[in-house]
Amino acid sequence: MTNPTDSEARSVYLRFRRVFGEPGARSSDARKRSQKTDGASVPFGSNRDPLDLSDVIEGLTSQLGWNSPLARSELLASWVRIVGADTAEHSVPVGIEDGVLTVQCDSTAWATQLRLMRSQVITHIARSFPAAGIQSVRFQAPNAPSWKRGARSIPGRGPRDTYG
């Protein structure tokens, strides 16, 4: 004779067994997890040491393609270190466009002097900031006044008109 509570318990057990599987058998996921590889996900194993913050940031910037813009901004910020304090007082880097660094000088004499030092400046930039991609440097003299525009301008050659 079967006990009615025994059959109910048995049916619940069989249902759980059907839903959750047999307690002794392992699922396919459990079999996959049991296969271990050497050094994988082991505490204090290989490649588990924490990284320096500088390494993480360097990896992130190279992954996102920020190396060139960061190198360019660092180049502009360290102009004093590149050309020296005396020269940096009379010249200011204005910007970088298409691999050309533009530098605004205080006078034409400083612009000429820096044009003579161009190869040394480019060499120093290429050594210190290779990711900036600077191919040449353009030194600008201060802007000269123009007589071509204004309320009292007239068409013609301008101030050279009276010399001959």
FENVENFEN-V29638 format. One record per helix or strand of 3 or more residues. SS is the DSSP state (H for helix, E for strand). FROM is the first residue (numbers start at 1). TO is the last residue. Records with the same first field share a line. If there is no record, write none. Layout:
BEGIN
SS: FROM-TO + FROM-TO
END
This chain:
BEGIN
H: 4-20 + 28-34 + 53-64 + 67-77 + 79-83 + 85-89 + 108-116 + 118-128 + 130-132 + 159-163
E: 91-97 + 100-105 + 136-140
END
